[in-house]
Amino acid sequence: MATQQTIRQPQSQTEAENTVSIPRTLTVRELADLLNETPVAIIKTLMTNGIMADVSKTLDYGTAAIVAMDRGFDPEEAGDVVEEVEAPSTIDILGAPEEEEEDPASLRDRPPVVAVLGHVDHGKTSLLDYIRDANVAEGEAGGITQQVGAYQATAKDRLLTFIDTPGHAAFTEMRARGAHATDIAILVVAANDGVMPQTREAIDHIHAAGVPYVVALNKMDLDNINPDRVKAALADVGVQIEEYGGDVPLVPVSATRGDGMTDLLDTLLLVADISEFSANPDRLAAGVVLEAELDRRQGPRTTLLVQKGTLRQGDPVLVGQTWGRIKAMTDFVGKRIREAGPSTPVVVLGLHDVADAGDPFRVAASDREAKRVYERARREREARDAQVQHSATLDALFGEISRGDVSALNLIVKTDVVGSVEALRDSLEQLSNEEVAVKVIHAAAGPVSVADVNLALASEGLVIAFSTPVEPGAERLAEQEGVEIRTYSIIYDVIEEVEAAISGLLEPVQMQVVDGHAEVLQVFPIRGLGNIAGCRSLDGSIRSDAQVHVYRGGEQIAESHISSLRRFQDSVQEVDAGQEFGVALARYDGFEAGDQLEFFHIETQSRIVQGGEIRNVAR
């Protein structure tokens, strides 16, 4: 049974020892009351520590303790601020009610939900274009589908719902989410390319989801194809097609000409008939968030896939850790609708915050219940966010960097849609190495705001804007304060330029560059000079300013530099391979015939990051 939280008054300051007992989480206003300060004074102290806040912001203990110490107090942790009491609700803090068993008599057939997966450029979007008789690929940056879209099509008077999942490797998690949100998957494989890296990833996600799937062998209209080779490669990665005695249908198609598309749809319907997909349309609706974005005029726009029940305009909806009343619903072509049954994708307005892609949603029993759960979830979420921000800005920047332990590239990432946030964060943070840490201090969907620029200013970072605009006020502030905002529309460019930025933080290194080797043939004692080694150059080129390692029996016995380099009686600047010469070293003359000499110079080399690896580059 879920519980309701009541706020307990924090323990007050003990006058004798000037200590203050601070709970695990509390708001800025509560901290001000606790320290007998004004909220404005607390906000100013937070800003000096790189944290932007208002009076309602929830702080974690670590952040509040720093503020308390700045105000002259000795903080100690008091524990939780909340205590649990019984509440008559079956909805937990994430808004997910206890699952109820459906009465078989209430179940009705529903359209199958089909995910389209595969390697980039193998024709996933073209396949959907043909099915929908629409073209969405031309307007997409770089020709890559960078958002999850949902569409419906009719075949033999029956509806099918299609989810178009991104194909770039950086969107692995989005593709996994697409696979798990669906009933059937189409694995698109190009007949001229075969099994590629993202093809294997797609297969892994399909197998992990446990859903039936159909292979669409695309681009059959091309001349340079080898279907048998592709089928054998599929078998090697665990795809057992029916032709080879397995249970996975394979349909040859051409998404550009439409060849085989009718057979593909017929095969999907056959798989759906075997699986018997059904749902109860008469219960409160539940499902999953496919995509969410912040529209400047309309607010949060959320694409939902209804999986159970019927969603209606006016329903109070709990979505992950936010909520709202459905103000408007549109179908995938933008037509206003008032209700949506199982397997229907809809775009809704009315949520208070931008949801996370992949969040479950469900209709609450009442506005009051939805709001209560939302408020409780908001406090927990803000406490976690405060803790993450404290760790990134205070601990990392004023700790590691001030100590010189690590260099850091701090990033604030803003994207057009929620689905891109996680992908970009993961891709960027994977660029970190033992010397430079890439830290995404904040990542969210929506335009670049003044708050984002202030956070970049406080953390000495830069702002990455991926397919999202920059608010005018934020642009002006960035120009005034010298904060860099970089805008991109293709993820490859983000990765390449961040790698270049990391390279600028790497210290150059001193490298020993070997110029050549020689063998000591004979030792000549010279009065006033000591022993001179008569040598033959084995390889490379030996210069008169070179340094030398002396090896005997495979072990280094001395290191010095050339004091004299001669051929016959003449001093020379350079000796080439194969030539004989005499050499004298500074502070060493213990040569023996058979010694090996290695000649080298010290070179300062810059270092760059390429493909996630540090490489040296001569200056």
C-alpha positions in Angstrom: 0.0 0.0 0.0 1.3 3.4 -0.9 1.9 6.1 1.8 1.5 9.8 2.1 4.3 12.0 3.4 4.0 14.7 6.0 6.7 17.3 6.6 8.3 17.3 10.0 9.7 20.6 11.3 13.6 20.5 11.1 15.5 20.6 14.3 16.6 24.1 15.3 20.1 25.4 15.9 21.7 24.6 19.3 22.9 27.9 20.6 25.6 26.5 23.0 27.8 25.0 20.2 26.5 27.0 17.2 25.7 23.7 15.5 22.7 23.3 13.3 20.9 20.0 12.6 20.0 19.7 8.9 17.7 17.1 7.5 18.6 15.0 4.4 16.5 17.1 2.1 14.8 20.5 2.6 13.8 23.5 0.5 15.7 26.8 0.3 12.9 28.5 2.3 13.2 25.8 5.0 16.9 26.2 5.2 16.5 30.0 5.5 14.2 29.5 8.5 16.5 27.0 10.0 19.5 29.4 9.8 17.4 32.5 10.7 18.3 34.1 7.4 16.3 35.5 4.6 15.7 33.3 1.5 17.5 35.9 -0.6 20.6 35.6 1.5 20.6 31.8 1.0 20.0 32.1 -2.7 23.0 34.4 -3.0 25.2 32.0 -1.1 24.1 29.2 -3.4 24.9 31.3 -6.5 28.4 31.9 -5.2 28.8 28.1 -5.1 27.6 27.7 -8.7 24.0 26.6 -7.9 21.0 28.4 -9.4 17.9 28.1 -7.1 14.6 29.7 -6.1 12.9 29.5 -2.7 11.1 26.2 -3.5 14.1 24.3 -4.8 14.9 21.2 -2.8 18.5 20.9 -1.5 20.3 17.8 -0.4 22.2 17.7 2.9 25.7 18.2 1.3 24.6 21.4 -0.5 22.7 22.8 2.6 25.8 22.0 4.8 28.1 24.1 2.6 25.6 27.0 2.8 25.4 26.6 6.6 29.2 26.7 6.9 29.4 29.8 4.7 26.9 31.4 7.1 29.0 30.5 10.2 27.3 27.4 11.4 28.6 23.9 12.2 26.2 21.5 10.4 25.3 18.0 11.3 22.9 15.6 9.5 19.5 15.0 11.2 18.2 12.3 8.9 15.1 12.2 6.8 12.6 15.1 6.7 9.6 12.9 5.9 7.8 10.2 7.9 5.4 7.8 6.3 1.7 7.5 7.2 -0.9 5.3 5.7 -2.8 6.6 2.7 -5.6 4.9 0.8 -3.8 4.7 -2.6 -2.5 1.9 -4.8 -0.2 4.2 -6.8 3.5 4.3 -5.9 5.8 7.3 -6.2 6.4 6.6 -9.9 2.7 6.7 -10.6 2.4 2.9 -11.3 -0.6 1.2 -9.7 -0.5 -2.4 -8.7 -1.2 -4.6 -11.6 -4.7 -6.1 -11.8 -5.5 -9.3 -13.5 -7.7 -8.8 -16.6 -10.9 -10.7 -16.9 -10.5 -12.8 -20.1 -14.1 -11.9 -21.1 -13.2 -8.2 -21.2 -10.3 -8.7 -23.7 -10.7 -7.5 -27.3 -8.4 -7.9 -30.3 -6.1 -5.0 -30.8 -3.8 -3.9 -33.7 -0.2 -5.3 -33.4 2.5 -2.7 -32.6 5.4 -3.2 -35.0 9.0 -1.8 -34.4 11.3 -1.3 -37.4 14.9 -1.9 -36.5 18.2 -2.3 -38.4 21.5 -0.7 -39.5 21.7 2.9 -40.6 21.0 3.4 -44.3 19.5 0.0 -44.8 16.1 1.5 -45.6 14.1 1.5 -42.4 12.6 5.0 -43.1 12.1 4.3 -46.8 10.2 1.1 -45.9 7.8 3.1 -43.6 7.6 5.9 -46.3 6.2 3.4 -48.7 3.8 1.9 -46.2 2.5 5.3 -45.1 2.8 6.8 -48.6 4.7 9.7 -47.0 8.2 10.9 -47.1 9.9 12.0 -43.8 13.5 11.2 -44.6 14.4 14.3 -46.7 14.0 16.8 -43.9 16.0 14.8 -41.3 19.5 16.0 -40.6 22.2 13.8 -42.1 19.5 11.4 -43.4 19.4 9.7 -40.0 16.1 9.3 -38.1 16.8 11.0 -34.8 13.4 10.9 -33.1 11.1 8.0 -32.4 7.9 8.4 -34.4 4.7 6.2 -34.4 2.3 5.7 -37.3 -0.6 3.6 -38.3 -1.3 1.8 -41.6 -4.1 -0.4 -42.9 -3.7 -3.8 -44.5 -6.6 -6.0 -45.5 -8.9 -3.6 -43.6 -6.9 -4.2 -40.4 -4.8 -1.6 -38.5 -1.1 -2.0 -37.8 0.9 0.5 -35.6 4.5 1.1 -36.6 7.2 2.6 -34.5 10.2 4.0 -36.4 13.3 3.6 -34.2 16.6 5.4 -34.7 19.4 3.6 -36.4 22.5 5.4 -35.2 24.7 3.5 -32.8 24.5 6.3 -30.2 20.8 5.7 -30.0 21.1 2.2 -28.7 19.0 2.8 -25.7 16.2 4.4 -27.7 16.2 1.4 -30.0 16.0 -0.9 -27.0 13.0 1.1 -25.8 11.3 0.8 -29.1 11.7 -3.0 -29.2 10.3 -3.4 -25.7 7.3 -1.2 -26.5 6.2 -3.4 -29.4 4.6 -6.7 -30.2 6.4 -7.6 -33.5 9.7 -6.3 -34.9 10.8 -5.9 -38.5 14.6 -6.4 -38.9 15.6 -4.5 -42.0 18.7 -5.9 -43.7 20.1 -4.5 -46.9 20.8 -7.3 -49.5 23.9 -5.5 -50.7 25.4 -4.8 -47.3 24.3 -7.8 -45.1 24.8 -8.0 -41.3 26.4 -4.8 -40.0 27.3 -3.6 -36.4 23.9 -2.0 -35.7 22.2 -5.0 -37.3 23.7 -7.2 -34.5 22.6 -4.6 -31.9 19.1 -4.6 -33.2 19.0 -8.5 -33.1 20.2 -8.4 -29.5 17.4 -6.0 -28.5 14.8 -8.0 -30.3 15.9 -11.2 -28.6 16.1 -9.5 -25.2 12.5 -8.2 -25.7 11.3 -11.7 -26.5 9.1 -10.5 -29.4 8.5 -12.4 -32.7 10.1 -10.7 -35.7 10.2 -10.7 -39.5 13.4 -10.1 -41.6 12.8 -7.6 -44.5 15.6 -8.3 -46.9 15.6 -4.8 -48.5 17.2 -3.3 -51.7 16.5 -6.4 -53.8 16.2 -4.2 -56.8 20.0 -3.5 -56.8 22.4 -5.4 -59.1 25.2 -6.0 -56.5 23.3 -8.2 -54.1 24.0 -11.6 -52.7 20.9 -12.8 -50.7 22.4 -16.2 -49.9 25.4 -14.6 -48.3 23.2 -12.4 -46.2 21.1 -15.4 -45.1 24.2 -17.3 -44.0 25.4 -14.2 -42.1 22.1 -14.0 -40.3 22.3 -17.6 -39.3 25.8 -16.9 -37.9 24.4 -14.2 -35.5 21.5 -16.4 -34.3 18.7 -15.5 -36.8 17.2 -18.8 -37.9 15.1 -18.0 -40.9 12.3 -20.4 -42.1 14.2 -21.3 -45.3 17.0 -22.7 -43.1 14.6 -24.6 -40.8 14.0 -21.9 -38.3 10.9 -19.9 -37.3 11.8 -16.4 -38.5 10.1 -15.4 -41.7 12.2 -13.6 -44.3 10.5 -11.5 -47.0 12.6 -10.0 -49.9 11.5 -6.4 -50.6 12.4 -3.2 -52.3 11.2 -0.2 -50.2 11.8 2.2 -53.1 9.9 0.3 -55.8 7.4 -1.4 -53.4 8.3 -5.0 -54.5 7.3 -7.5 -51.8 5.7 -5.0 -49.5 2.3 -6.7 -49.7 3.9 -10.0 -48.7 5.6 -8.2 -45.8 2.3 -6.8 -44.5 0.6 -10.2 -45.0 3.4 -11.9 -43.0 3.0 -9.3 -40.1 -0.8 -10.0 -40.0 -0.1 -13.8 -39.9 2.3 -13.4 -37.0 -0.3 -11.2 -35.2 -2.9 -13.9 -35.7 -0.7 -16.5 -34.2 0.1 -14.3 -31.2 -3.5 -13.2 -30.6 -2.8 -9.7 -29.3 -5.6 -8.4 -27.1 -6.4 -5.8 -24.4 -9.2 -4.5 -22.3 -10.5 -1.2 -23.9 -12.9 -0.5 -21.0 -10.4 0.1 -18.2 -8.4 3.2 -17.3 -5.7 3.7 -19.9 -2.1 2.7 -19.4 0.9 2.7 -21.8 4.3 4.1 -22.5 5.9 7.4 -23.5 7.5 7.1 -27.0 8.8 10.7 -27.2 8.5 14.0 -25.4 9.6 17.6 -26.2 9.0 21.1 -25.0 7.1 23.3 -27.4 7.6 27.0 -26.9 4.0 27.8 -27.5 2.1 24.7 -26.4 4.3 23.5 -23.5 5.2 19.8 -23.1 4.2 17.7 -26.1 4.2 14.0 -25.4 3.8 11.1 -27.7 2.1 8.2 -25.9 1.4 4.7 -27.0 -1.8 3.4 -25.4 -1.3 -0.3 -24.5 -4.4 -0.9 -22.3 -7.7 0.8 -21.8 -9.0 3.9 -23.6 -7.4 7.3 -23.1 -9.8 10.2 -23.2 -9.5 14.0 -23.4 -9.8 15.3 -19.8 -8.2 12.3 -18.1 -5.8 13.0 -15.3 -2.6 11.1 -16.3 0.4 10.1 -14.2 3.5 9.9 -16.4 6.7 8.8 -14.7 7.3 11.6 -12.2 5.0 14.2 -13.6 1.2 14.5 -14.2 -1.4 16.5 -16.0 -4.9 16.6 -17.4 -5.2 15.8 -21.1 -6.2 19.1 -22.7 -5.9 17.9 -26.3 -5.1 14.8 -28.3 -4.1 14.4 -31.9 -3.4 11.2 -33.9 -0.2 10.7 -35.9 -1.3 12.8 -38.8 -2.3 15.7 -36.5 -6.0 15.2 -36.5 -7.8 16.1 -33.2 -9.3 13.1 -31.5 -11.2 12.7 -28.2 -10.2 9.2 -27.3 -7.7 6.5 -28.2 -7.9 2.8 -27.6 -5.2 0.1 -27.3 -2.2 0.2 -29.7 -3.0 3.8 -30.7 -0.2 6.4 -30.7 -1.3 9.9 -29.7 0.3 13.2 -29.1 -1.1 14.9 -26.0 -0.9 18.3 -24.4 -1.5 19.1 -20.7 1.4 17.6 -18.8 3.1 19.9 -16.3 6.7 18.8 -17.2 8.5 17.1 -20.0 8.3 13.3 -19.4 11.2 10.9 -20.0 11.0 8.7 -23.1 10.2 5.2 -22.0 8.3 6.3 -18.9 5.1 4.3 -18.2 1.9 6.3 -18.0 -1.5 5.6 -16.6 -4.8 7.4 -15.9 -5.3 8.2 -12.2 -8.6 7.8 -10.4 -8.9 11.6 -9.8 -7.0 14.9 -10.1 -6.5 15.0 -6.4 -4.8 11.6 -6.3 -2.6 12.4 -9.3 -1.5 15.8 -7.9 -0.6 14.3 -4.5 1.6 11.6 -6.1 3.2 14.2 -8.4 4.1 16.5 -5.5 5.7 13.7 -3.5 7.6 12.5 -6.6 8.8 16.1 -7.3 10.5 16.5 -3.9 12.3 13.2 -4.4 13.4 14.1 -7.9 14.7 17.6 -6.9 16.6 16.1 -4.0 18.4 13.7 -6.4 19.0 16.5 -8.9 20.5 18.7 -6.2 22.8 15.9 -5.1 24.0 15.3 -8.6 24.5 19.0 -9.3 26.4 19.4 -6.0 28.7 16.5 -6.9 29.4 17.9 -10.4 29.9 21.6 -9.6 31.4 21.7 -6.1 33.2 18.4 -5.6 34.5 18.0 -9.1 35.3 21.6 -10.0 36.5 23.1 -6.7 38.0 19.8 -5.6 39.7 17.9 -8.4 40.5 20.8 -10.6 41.9 23.0 -7.8 44.1 20.1 -6.7 45.2 19.6 -10.2 44.1 15.9 -10.0 42.2 16.0 -13.3 41.3 18.3 -16.2 37.6 18.5 -16.9 35.5 19.5 -19.9 32.1 20.5 -18.4 29.1 20.4 -20.7 25.5 21.5 -20.5 23.6 19.6 -23.1 20.2 20.7 -24.5 18.4 18.7 -27.2 15.1 19.0 -29.1 13.7 15.8 -27.7 14.1 13.7 -24.6 15.2 10.6 -26.5 18.4 12.4 -27.6 19.4 13.4 -24.1 20.4 10.0 -22.8 22.1 9.1 -26.1 24.2 12.3 -26.2 25.1 12.1 -22.5 26.4 8.5 -22.8 28.3 9.2 -26.1 30.0 12.3 -24.6 30.9 10.9 -21.2 32.5 7.8 -22.9 35.1 10.2 -24.4 36.6 10.6 -20.9 40.1 9.2 -20.4 42.6 9.0 -17.5 43.6 12.6 -18.0 40.5 14.5 -19.1 37.0 13.9 -17.7 34.1 14.8 -19.9 31.3 15.8 -17.4 27.7 16.4 -18.5 26.6 18.6 -15.6 23.1 19.1 -16.9 21.2 17.5 -19.8 17.6 18.1 -20.8 15.2 18.7 -23.6 14.2 22.2 -24.6 15.8 25.4 -25.8 19.0 26.8 -24.3 17.9 29.1 -21.5 19.5 31.8 -19.3 19.7 29.2 -16.5 21.7 27.0 -18.8 24.2 29.8 -19.6 24.5 30.7 -15.9 25.3 27.1 -15.0 27.9 27.0 -17.8 29.4 30.2 -16.4 29.5 28.9 -12.9 31.1 25.6 -13.9 33.4 27.1 -16.5 31.8 24.9 -19.1 30.2 25.2 -22.5 26.7 24.6 -23.9 25.9 22.0 -26.5 22.6 22.7 -28.4 21.5 19.7 -30.4 18.7 20.5 -32.9 17.3 23.0 -30.4 17.1 26.9 -30.5 18.8 29.3 -28.1 16.6 31.8 -26.3 17.4 35.5 -27.1 18.1 36.2 -23.4 20.5 33.3 -23.2 22.3 34.3 -26.3 22.8 37.9 -25.0 24.1 36.6 -21.6 26.4 34.2 -23.3 28.0 37.0 -25.4 28.3 39.2 -22.4 30.0 36.6 -20.2 32.0 34.8 -22.9 30.1 31.5 -22.5 30.4 29.4 -25.7 27.3 27.8 -27.1 27.8 25.3 -29.9 24.9 24.3 -32.1 24.6 21.0 -34.0 22.1 19.0 -36.0 24.2 15.8 -36.5 25.5 13.7 -33.7 28.8 12.9 -35.5 29.8 16.5 -35.5 29.2 16.8 -31.7 31.5 13.8 -31.0 34.2 15.1 -33.3 34.3 18.6 -32.0 34.2 17.5 -28.3 37.2 15.2 -29.1 39.0 18.2 -30.5 38.2 20.2 -27.3 39.5 17.4 -25.1 42.7 17.3 -27.2 43.2 21.0 -26.2 43.2 20.0 -22.5 45.9 17.3 -22.9 49.4 18.3 -21.8 52.1 17.8 -24.4 54.6 15.0 -23.7 58.4 14.7 -24.2 59.2 11.7 -26.3 62.5 9.9 -27.2 62.7 9.6 -31.0 65.3 7.0 -32.1 67.5 8.3 -35.0 69.7 5.3 -35.6 71.8 2.5 -34.2 75.5 1.6 -34.5 77.9 -1.2 -33.4 81.3 -0.5 -31.7 84.0 -2.3 -33.9 87.1 -1.1 -32.1 88.2 1.2 -29.2 90.9 3.9 -29.7 92.5 5.5 -26.7 93.3 9.2 -27.5 95.4 11.3 -25.1 93.4 14.1 -23.6 90.1 12.7 -24.9 89.9 9.2 -23.5 88.5 6.3 -25.5 87.0 6.9 -28.9 84.6 4.3 -30.3 85.1 3.2 -33.9 81.7 2.2 -35.1 79.6 1.2 -38.1 76.2 2.8 -38.5 73.5 0.1 -38.8 70.4 2.1 -39.7 68.9 5.6 -39.7 70.8 8.8 -39.6 73.2 9.9 -36.7 73.5 13.7 -36.0 76.2 15.3 -34.0 73.8 16.7 -31.4 72.2 13.3 -30.7 71.9 11.7 -27.3 73.1 8.1 -26.8 72.2 4.9 -25.0 75.0 2.4 -24.6 73.9 -1.3 -24.5 76.1 -4.3 -23.6 74.7 -7.8 -23.6 71.2 -6.4 -24.2 71.3 -4.2 -21.1 71.7 -0.4 -21.0 74.9 0.5 -19.2 75.2 4.3 -19.9 73.4 7.3 -21.2 75.2 10.4 -22.5 75.4 12.8 -25.5 77.9 13.1 -28.4 80.8 15.4 -27.7 82.6 14.6 -31.0 81.5 12.9 -34.3 84.2 12.2 -36.9 84.7 10.4 -40.2 88.4 9.8 -40.8 90.0 13.0 -39.5 87.1 15.4 -40.2 84.4 16.5 -37.8 80.9 15.9 -39.4 77.4 16.9 -38.6 75.7 13.6 -39.8 76.5 10.0 -40.5 74.3 7.9 -42.8 73.5 4.1 -42.5 76.4 1.8 -43.5 79.1 4.4 -42.9 82.0 3.9 -40.4 82.8 6.7 -38.0 84.3 7.6 -34.7 82.4 9.0 -31.7 83.3 10.4 -28.3 80.7 10.8 -25.5 80.5 13.3 -22.7 81.4 11.8 -19.3 81.7 8.2 -20.7 84.5 6.3 -22.4 84.2 2.7 -21.1 83.5 1.3 -24.6 84.1 -2.4 -25.5 84.0 -3.9 -29.0 80.6 -5.3 -29.6 78.7 -2.6 -27.6 75.5 -1.4 -29.3 74.8 2.4 -29.4 71.3 3.9 -29.8 71.2 7.5 -31.0 68.0 9.6 -30.2 66.7 13.1 -29.7 63.9 14.5 -27.4 60.8 15.7 -29.2 57.8 17.6 -27.7 54.6 16.0 -29.1 51.1 17.3 -28.9 48.4 14.8 -28.1 44.9 14.4 -29.6 41.9 12.2 -29.0 40.7 10.2 -32.0 38.1 7.5 -31.8 38.2 7.6 -28.0 42.0 7.0 -27.9 44.9 9.4 -27.1 47.4 9.7 -29.9 50.7 11.6 -30.1 51.3 14.1 -32.9 54.7 15.6 -33.6 54.8 19.4 -33.5 
